[in-house]
Amino acid sequence: MNLIVDIDPYLKKAYKIKQFSSADDLEAEDFSIEINTRAINYARIFSMFDISSEIFTYLGGFVGDNYRELLKRENTLGQIINIKDSTREKLFIYDGIRDLKIYSKTPRITNDERNNIYEGYLETIRKSDFIILPETNNSIYEEEFYINFINVAFKAGKKLALITNKNNINKLISYRPHTILVDRKALESYAKKELNFNWEINNVIKNLIDLGIKYVIYYSDKATVQVQDKDNIVTSFGEGFDFDRKNKDKVLAGFIASINKNYDLEMAAKIALAASKLELKREELNRDAGTIKASINNIEIEQANVRK
């Protein structure tokens, strides 16, 4: 079972209106409700491959109840720690030209609630194969929960799957995660220099592998996915794929799903790239891997040996 840890739970409500106006009541032309996609998209991709997963988080208030209910509907409800303050809500109103965003306050967490969160997390990871911590989007709890959760999983000998950035790569690699996803900026931050050639990037990734990281996924600004382990470099590419940093979670989810299914590295690189193109809206979600399999047919592979 894969455990997805959501340290920044929020409920997002989006309203599309015809036109902003302060003089008239506004009637929504369209409405959607969604939970933090950084976490739930992992579970949605895993479900396409019949891989079990749960989300661990903390929730409170009426908003938290709604969040919990949506998790139940997606069969990803794991251990939820109750807190007194209400879970955060994000309200988006847009008319095609302008966007209005309203955020409620981040919940306060008491010392007792903190202890309950850590105890619940430690209990949950015991039955988990992979521990996946999505990017936190600069949550105020990033430094506290995020790093501590990683440290606890590391000490428990669990497989960690993490997304790095230029600000945290040096800290995260010290925990020797099983799999990390990097981009050029993260690699340049680690190398402390610009990386202008593929051979430079490959050498930096090789250094990360030598630290004890099993797989390094390089999601390039050319929308290619390169996977490297101690022996091989496999790169997937194809027409119709665009780089978007918001796709990182999908790429990592596709790769971890492939590892769960024991696919070879070539297929894993293909699935990781294909996953980047998935539309994962809750109301329109297709619960099988048919879309990914269709995309794979348009993906090519280049392979090289690392140790010559």
C-alpha positions in Angstrom: 0.0 0.0 0.0 1.2 3.5 -0.9 0.8 6.2 1.7 0.3 9.8 0.4 0.9 12.4 3.1 -1.1 15.6 2.7 0.3 18.3 5.1 -1.6 21.1 3.4 -5.2 19.9 3.2 -7.7 22.3 1.7 -11.1 22.3 0.0 -11.3 24.2 -3.3 -14.6 25.6 -4.6 -14.6 27.2 -8.0 -17.4 29.3 -9.5 -17.5 30.5 -13.1 -19.7 33.6 -13.6 -20.7 35.5 -16.7 -19.1 38.8 -15.6 -18.0 40.4 -12.4 -20.4 43.1 -11.2 -20.8 44.8 -7.8 -24.3 46.0 -8.7 -26.1 42.7 -9.3 -26.3 39.3 -7.7 -24.0 36.9 -9.5 -25.3 33.5 -10.7 -22.7 30.8 -11.3 -22.6 29.2 -14.7 -20.5 26.4 -13.5 -19.3 25.1 -10.1 -16.8 22.5 -9.0 -15.5 21.3 -5.7 -12.1 19.6 -5.3 -9.6 18.7 -2.6 -5.9 19.3 -2.7 -4.9 17.9 -6.0 -1.2 17.6 -5.1 -2.2 14.7 -2.9 -5.3 13.2 -4.5 -3.8 13.0 -8.0 -1.3 10.4 -6.8 -4.2 8.2 -5.6 -6.1 8.7 -8.8 -3.2 7.6 -10.9 -2.5 4.6 -8.6 -6.2 3.6 -8.9 -5.9 3.4 -12.7 -3.4 0.5 -12.1 -5.4 -1.1 -9.3 -2.8 -0.1 -6.8 -4.1 0.5 -3.3 -3.3 3.8 -1.6 -4.4 5.9 1.3 -4.1 9.6 2.2 -2.9 10.6 5.7 -3.8 14.1 6.8 -5.5 16.1 9.6 -8.9 17.7 9.2 -11.3 19.8 11.2 -14.7 21.5 11.1 -17.4 21.4 8.5 -14.8 21.9 5.7 -12.9 19.0 7.0 -16.0 16.8 7.0 -16.5 17.7 3.3 -12.9 16.8 2.6 -13.3 13.5 4.4 -16.4 12.6 2.4 -14.7 13.3 -0.9 -11.8 11.0 0.2 -14.4 8.3 1.0 -15.9 8.6 -2.5 -12.4 8.0 -4.0 -11.7 5.1 -1.7 -8.5 6.7 -0.5 -9.5 7.5 3.1 -6.7 6.6 5.4 -6.1 7.6 9.0 -7.4 11.1 9.6 -6.3 13.0 12.7 -9.0 15.3 14.0 -8.1 18.9 14.9 -10.3 21.6 16.4 -9.8 24.4 13.9 -11.5 24.2 10.5 -9.6 22.9 7.5 -8.7 25.6 5.0 -11.0 26.6 2.2 -10.0 28.2 -1.1 -12.7 30.0 -3.1 -12.1 30.8 -6.8 -14.4 33.0 -8.8 -13.6 33.7 -12.4 -15.3 35.1 -15.5 -12.7 34.2 -18.1 -10.9 37.5 -17.8 -10.4 38.1 -14.1 -9.9 35.7 -11.1 -10.9 36.4 -7.5 -9.2 34.1 -4.9 -10.3 34.0 -1.3 -8.5 31.9 1.2 -9.6 31.1 4.8 -7.0 31.1 7.5 -4.7 28.2 8.0 -5.8 26.1 11.0 -3.9 26.4 14.3 -2.7 23.1 15.6 -2.3 22.6 19.4 0.5 20.7 21.0 -1.8 17.8 21.8 -3.0 17.7 18.2 0.7 17.7 17.0 1.4 14.7 19.2 -1.7 12.9 17.8 -0.5 13.6 14.2 2.9 12.2 14.8 1.6 9.1 16.6 -0.9 8.5 13.9 1.7 8.9 11.2 4.1 6.5 12.8 1.3 3.9 13.2 0.3 4.3 9.5 3.7 4.0 7.9 4.2 0.6 9.5 1.8 -0.9 7.0 3.0 1.2 4.0 5.3 0.3 1.1 6.0 3.7 -0.4 5.7 7.0 1.6 5.0 9.8 -0.8 5.1 13.5 0.2 3.8 15.8 -2.5 5.2 19.3 -2.8 3.9 21.5 0.0 3.4 24.8 -1.9 5.2 26.7 0.9 2.7 25.6 3.6 3.5 27.2 7.0 3.9 23.6 8.3 6.4 22.7 5.6 9.5 22.9 7.8 7.8 21.3 10.8 5.7 18.4 9.5 7.3 17.8 6.1 10.9 17.3 7.2 9.9 15.5 10.4 7.7 13.1 8.4 10.6 12.4 6.1 12.9 11.8 9.0 10.5 9.4 10.7 10.1 7.4 7.5 13.8 7.4 6.9 14.5 6.0 10.4 11.8 3.4 9.9 13.6 2.2 6.8 10.6 3.1 4.5 10.8 3.8 0.8 10.5 7.6 0.3 9.4 9.2 -3.0 10.0 13.0 -3.1 9.9 15.9 -5.4 12.9 18.2 -4.9 13.4 21.9 -5.8 16.3 24.3 -5.7 15.6 25.2 -2.1 15.3 21.8 -0.5 17.3 19.3 -2.6 20.4 19.4 -0.4 18.3 18.7 2.7 16.1 16.0 1.1 18.9 13.9 -0.4 20.5 13.5 3.0 17.6 11.1 3.8 18.6 8.9 0.8 15.0 8.6 -0.6 14.3 5.6 -2.8 13.1 7.9 -5.7 13.4 11.6 -6.3 12.2 13.9 -9.1 14.4 16.8 -10.0 14.4 19.6 -12.6 17.2 21.6 -14.0 17.0 24.3 -11.3 17.2 21.7 -8.5 20.2 20.0 -10.1 22.0 23.4 -10.6 21.4 24.3 -7.0 22.9 21.0 -5.9 25.9 21.3 -8.3 26.3 25.0 -7.5 26.8 25.8 -11.2 24.8 26.1 -14.5 24.3 22.9 -16.4 24.2 23.5 -20.1 24.9 20.1 -21.5 23.3 16.7 -21.1 26.6 15.1 -20.0 26.8 17.6 -17.2 23.3 16.8 -16.0 24.0 13.0 -16.2 27.1 13.4 -14.1 25.3 15.3 -11.4 22.5 12.7 -11.4 25.2 9.9 -11.2 26.5 11.7 -8.0 23.0 11.5 -6.5 22.7 7.8 -7.3 26.1 7.2 -5.7 24.7 8.7 -2.5 22.3 5.8 -2.2 19.2 7.1 -4.1 17.9 4.3 -6.2 16.1 6.3 -8.9 16.4 9.9 -10.1 13.8 11.2 -12.4 14.8 14.3 -14.4 11.7 16.1 -15.7 13.3 18.5 -18.3 12.0 21.8 -19.6 11.8 20.1 -22.9 9.0 17.9 -21.5 11.1 14.7 -21.5 11.4 12.3 -18.7 14.8 10.8 -18.0 15.1 8.0 -15.4 18.5 7.0 -14.1 19.6 4.2 -11.8 23.1 2.9 -11.1 23.3 1.1 -14.5 21.1 2.8 -17.0 19.7 6.1 -18.3 16.3 5.9 -20.0 14.7 8.9 -21.6 11.2 9.1 -22.8 10.0 11.7 -25.3 7.2 12.4 -27.8 5.2 15.0 -29.6 2.3 16.8 -27.9 3.9 16.9 -24.4 4.5 20.3 -22.8 6.6 21.1 -19.7 4.6 22.4 -16.7 6.0 22.3 -13.2 2.4 21.4 -12.0 2.8 18.1 -13.7 5.6 16.9 -11.5 3.3 15.1 -9.1 1.7 13.2 -12.1 5.1 12.2 -13.4 6.3 10.9 -10.0 2.9 9.1 -9.5 3.2 7.4 -12.9 6.7 6.2 -12.1 5.9 4.8 -8.7 2.9 3.0 -10.1 5.2 1.4 -12.6 7.6 0.3 -9.8 4.6 -1.1 -7.9 3.7 -3.2 -11.0 7.3 -4.3 -11.5 7.5 -2.8 -15.0 11.0 -2.4 -16.5 12.7 1.0 -16.6 11.7 1.7 -20.3 8.0 1.2 -19.5 8.3 3.2 -16.3 9.8 6.1 -18.2 7.0 5.9 -20.8 4.2 5.8 -18.2 5.8 8.7 -16.2 5.7 10.9 -19.3 2.2 9.7 -20.3 0.9 10.5 -16.8 2.0 14.2 -17.2 -0.7 14.6 -19.8 -3.6 13.2 -17.8 -6.7 15.3 -16.9 -7.6 14.3 -13.4 -10.8 16.2 -12.7 -12.9 14.3 -10.2 -16.1 14.5 -12.1 -14.6 13.3 -15.4 -12.1 10.8 -14.2 -11.6 7.6 -16.1 -10.7 4.9 -13.6 -8.5 2.7 -15.9 -5.2 3.2 -17.6 -6.6 3.3 -21.1 -5.7 7.0 -21.6 -2.1 6.3 -20.5 -1.8 3.2 -22.7 -3.0 5.3 -25.7 -0.3 7.9 -25.0 2.4 5.3 -24.7 2.0 4.4 -28.3 3.3 7.9 -29.2 6.3 7.9 -26.9 9.8 7.0 -27.9 12.7 5.8 -25.8 16.5 6.4 -25.8 18.6 4.2 -23.5 22.3 4.4 -22.5 24.5 2.5 -20.1 25.9 4.5 -17.2 28.8 2.3 -16.3 31.0 1.9 -19.3 
